[in-house]
Amino acid sequence: MLKFIFMNILLIAFVKEWWFIQISLFLMCFIFSCFMGHDFSVSGLGLSLGSDHLGFILIMLSMWIMALVVCASQSIKKINNSPDGFLVVNLLLLLALLLTFSATDYLLFYISFESSLIPTLILILGWGYQPERIQAGVYMLFYTLFASLPLLVSLLSFYSLGGSLTMGLVPCVESSNFTTFMWYFCTIFAFVVKLPMYLVHLWLPKAHVEAPVAGSMILAGVLLKLGGYGLIRVLFLFPEVNKMFSWFWVSVSILGGVIVSLMCLRQVDIKSLIAYSSVAHMGLVLSGLVVFGWWGQTGAVVIMVGHGLCSSGLFCLANMVYERLGSRSLLVNKGLLNFMPSLGLWWFLLSIGNMAAPPTINLLGEISLILSVVSWSKLSMFGIGLLSFFSAAYTLYMYSMSQHGLFFNSLFSCCSGKVSEYLVLMLHWLPLNVLIVKTAMILPSF
């Protein structure tokens, strides 16, 4: 793992050459997929770093999304809005993500998990669009830090209990008293906020709406997956307590997903709608993880990868419309199918991916999660049915409101899309649909 981390640090010296960073990030992704282990063992061990199958998938996703972010942010280079600083911040964020997903020690995992917040905050404050970005940054900072300090205390308690914080050597907590309940909630609350679960999700739409396209793509593509990854790493430490409280997490996440889906049907801001849809998808992921089944864990990982690619592509599309028309409102951006017909196909392809239509890997993940949660409780069928229905409803609402109707903007014509933009969209859509052919690449063994 160290060679990839050093490669990432070395790239910071070449920030003057934008094209070199783009090619190097794609090359890093290719080399990592070829030379790291594809089996279910841990590879690349050394200095508290290593990559198992789950870490391998998410490191690949991080490198891929970061390469696409640099390709999609050409406007920053054109208007000369400090492009060198922008690349440095993105590379530091990628470094934090590589350390997080490859850490085999809980303390290193915690430090790198929290350090990913700083480059994200700089992206929002430095390259955001509106003055409200300061409020969005403060929301994100305080939500995350409020939840993360109890996690540090919890990890130190594990160290005093077992004398080690190495993953796999930390002893499980079998008792079920009040102290253990508090310990359990302190441990997983940081990851539930990062996911985010309904009730602690308010920072996400604000951060997405105010962030530049790079911030939105990284937030949706990778940073939300830190919450799911953390839950997979810590939930098994509390087997008894988790069984007692799984009903609470499933209820809040599924009913919250239904409420958020209804809120999506009232949104007029495209980015806000896509951000709220992330909360609904991640609610289903949380349900699959807490029921402790193989189907749930597998489906959660598949959805994390599929959602990362799909919602990142949708934010990229929303930014392309915003750059041309100067608005993200669905009330203004009507009839885009007449105005930019070539982009209409990509709106359709990524929209059906968002509602988990075949042949996307989102379908595979949702089937696994639905099987897992329904086998845990038959009663959850009603909530999951409503969630699935409204997920399709708000995606159709977004597509029909933006593509159909009478276009009444003052513009007469504009560029329907550059080759580089279509390349970025294709590189979002292609893995989303091709990975269904070889699902062994993304199905971890738990």
Residue pairs with C-beta under 8 A, 6 or more apart in sequence:
1 44
1 45
1 46
1 49
1 50
1 51
1 98
1 102
2 44
2 46
2 47
2 49
4 28
4 31
4 32
4 59
4 98
5 49
5 95
5 98
5 99
5 102
7 24
7 28
8 28
8 91
8 94
8 95
8 98
9 95
11 21
11 24
11 25
11 91
12 88
12 91
12 92
14 20
14 21
14 24
15 21
15 83
15 84
15 87
15 88
15 91
16 84
18 70
18 77
18 83
18 87
21 70
21 87
21 91
22 67
22 70
22 71
25 63
25 66
25 67
25 70
25 94
26 67
28 63
29 60
29 63
29 64
29 67
32 59
32 60
32 63
33 60
36 43
36 44
36 51
36 56
37 43
37 44
37 51
37 56
38 53
38 56
38 441
39 53
40 52
40 53
40 444
40 445
41 52
42 50
42 51
42 52
42 104
43 50
43 51
43 52
43 56
44 50
44 51
44 102
45 104
48 103
48 104
48 105
48 108
48 166
49 99
49 102
49 103
49 104
49 108
50 102
50 104
51 59
51 101
51 102
52 444
53 444
53 445
54 229
54 232
54 301
54 444
55 101
55 102
57 301
57 305
57 441
57 442
57 444
58 101
58 222
58 225
58 229
58 304
58 305
59 97
59 98
59 101
59 102
61 221
61 222
61 225
61 304
61 305
61 308
61 309
62 94
62 97
62 98
62 101
62 222
63 94
64 427
64 431
65 217
65 218
65 221
65 222
65 308
65 309
65 312
66 90
66 93
66 94
66 218
66 222
68 217
68 312
68 316
68 424
68 427
68 428
69 90
69 213
69 214
69 217
69 218
70 87
70 90
71 420
71 423
71 424
71 427
72 213
72 214
72 217
72 316
72 319
72 421
72 424
73 86
73 212
73 213
73 214
74 420
75 323
76 82
76 83
76 86
76 127
76 212
76 214
77 83
81 127
82 126
85 126
86 123
86 126
86 127
86 214
89 119
89 122
89 123
89 126
90 119
90 123
90 214
90 218
92 119
93 116
93 119
93 120
93 123
93 218
96 112
96 115
96 116
96 119
97 112
97 116
97 222
97 226
99 108
99 112
99 115
100 109
100 112
100 113
100 116
100 226
100 229
101 229
103 109
103 112
103 167
104 166
104 167
104 168
105 165
105 166
105 167
106 155
106 158
106 165
106 166
106 167
106 170
106 233
107 155
107 159
107 165
109 167
109 230
109 233
110 148
110 151
110 152
110 155
113 148
113 190
113 226
113 230
114 144
114 145
114 148
116 223
116 226
117 140
117 141
117 144
117 145
120 140
120 207
120 215
120 218
120 219
120 223
121 137
121 140
121 141
123 211
123 212
123 214
123 215
123 218
124 133
124 136
124 137
124 140
124 207
124 210
124 211
124 212
124 215
125 133
125 134
125 137
127 212
127 214
127 215
128 136
128 137
128 210
128 211
128 212
128 215
129 210
129 212
130 210
132 206
132 209
132 210
133 210
133 211
135 206
135 210
136 203
136 206
136 207
136 209
136 210
136 211
137 207
137 210
139 202
139 203
139 206
139 207
140 203
140 206
140 207
143 193
143 200
143 202
143 203
144 190
144 193
144 194
144 203
146 193
147 189
147 190
147 192
147 193
147 194
147 200
148 190
150 185
150 186
150 187
150 189
150 190
151 186
151 187
151 189
151 190
153 186
154 183
154 186
154 187
155 165
155 187
157 183
158 165
158 170
158 171
158 237
159 165
161 171
161 173
162 169
162 170
162 171
164 170
167 233
170 237
172 236
172 237
172 238
172 239
173 180
173 183
173 184
173 237
173 238
173 240
173 241
174 239
174 240
175 240
176 240
176 241
176 244
180 238
180 241
181 241
181 245
183 238
184 238
184 241
184 242
184 245
187 234
187 237
187 238
188 230
188 231
188 234
188 235
188 238
190 230
191 226
191 227
191 228
191 230
191 231
191 234
192 200
192 227
192 231
192 249
192 286
193 200
193 203
193 227
194 223
194 224
194 226
194 227
194 230
195 224
195 227
195 228
195 231
195 282
195 285
195 286
196 203
196 204
196 224
196 227
196 279
196 282
197 249
197 252
197 253
197 256
197 279
197 282
197 283
197 286
198 252
198 253
198 255
198 256
198 257
198 259
198 260
198 279
198 283
199 252
199 256
201 256
201 260
201 279
204 219
204 224
204 275
204 278
204 279
205 272
205 275
205 276
207 215
207 219
207 275
208 215
208 216
208 219
208 220
208 271
208 272
208 274
208 275
208 315
209 269
209 271
209 272
209 275
209 328
211 219
213 315
213 316
213 319
216 271
216 275
216 312
216 315
216 318
216 319
217 312
217 315
217 316
220 274
220 275
220 278
220 307
220 308
220 311
220 312
220 315
221 308
221 309
221 311
221 312
222 308
224 278
224 282
224 304
224 307
224 308
225 304
225 308
227 282
228 282
228 285
228 286
228 289
228 300
228 301
228 304
229 304
231 286
231 289
231 290
232 289
232 297
232 300
232 301
235 242
235 289
235 290
235 292
239 292
242 290
242 292
243 292
245 290
246 290
246 291
246 292
246 376
247 377
249 286
249 287
249 290
250 287
250 290
250 291
250 373
250 376
250 377
250 380
253 283
253 284
253 286
253 287
254 283
254 284
254 287
254 373
254 380
254 383
254 384
254 387
255 383
256 279
256 283
257 279
257 280
257 281
257 283
257 284
257 383
257 387
258 383
258 386
258 387
258 390
260 276
260 277
260 279
260 280
260 283
261 277
261 280
261 386
261 387
261 390
261 391
261 393
261 394
262 390
263 276
264 273
264 276
264 277
264 280
264 390
264 394
264 397
264 398
265 390
265 393
265 394
265 397
267 273
267 276
267 330
268 329
268 330
268 331
269 328
269 329
269 330
270 318
270 321
270 328
270 329
270 330
270 333
270 398
270 402
271 315
271 318
271 328
273 330
273 394
273 398
274 311
274 314
274 315
274 318
274 398
277 311
277 354
277 391
277 394
277 395
278 307
278 311
280 387
280 390
280 391
281 303
281 307
281 311
281 391
282 307
283 387
284 303
284 366
284 369
284 373
284 384
284 387
285 300
285 303
285 304
285 369
287 296
287 369
287 372
287 373
287 380
288 295
288 296
288 297
288 299
288 300
288 303
288 368
288 369
288 372
288 373
289 296
289 297
289 300
290 296
291 372
291 373
291 376
293 372
293 375
293 376
294 446
295 368
295 369
295 371
295 372
295 375
296 368
296 369
296 372
296 373
297 444
297 446
298 368
298 443
298 444
298 446
299 364
299 365
299 366
299 367
299 368
299 369
299 370
299 371
299 372
300 365
300 369
301 365
301 442
301 443
301 444
302 361
302 362
302 364
302 365
302 368
302 439
302 442
302 443
303 362
303 365
303 366
303 369
305 361
305 365
305 435
305 442
306 353
306 356
306 360
306 361
306 362
306 365
306 432
307 362
309 353
309 428
309 429
309 431
309 432
310 350
310 353
310 354
310 360
310 362
310 428
310 432
311 354
312 428
313 346
313 350
313 353
313 425
313 428
313 429
313 432
314 350
314 351
314 354
316 421
316 424
316 425
316 428
317 343
317 346
317 347
317 350
317 425
318 328
320 343
320 417
320 421
321 328
321 333
321 336
321 340
321 343
321 402
322 328
324 340
324 411
324 414
324 415
325 332
325 333
325 409
325 411
325 414
327 333
327 409
330 398
330 401
330 402
332 408
332 409
333 402
333 409
334 401
334 402
334 404
334 405
334 406
334 407
334 408
335 403
335 404
335 405
335 406
335 407
335 408
336 343
336 344
336 347
336 402
336 403
336 407
337 344
337 403
337 404
338 407
339 407
339 409
339 411
339 414
340 414
340 416
340 417
341 416
342 416
342 417
342 422
343 416
343 417
344 403
346 422
346 425
346 429
347 399
347 402
347 403
348 399
348 403
349 429
350 425
350 428
350 429
351 395
351 396
351 398
351 399
352 360
352 395
353 360
353 362
353 429
353 432
353 433
354 362
354 391
354 395
355 391
355 392
355 395
355 396
356 362
356 363
356 365
356 366
356 391
357 363
358 436
359 433
359 436
360 432
360 433
360 436
361 432
361 433
361 435
361 436
361 439
361 442
362 432
363 436
364 436
364 439
366 388
370 384
370 388
373 380
373 384
374 380
374 381
374 384
435 441
435 442
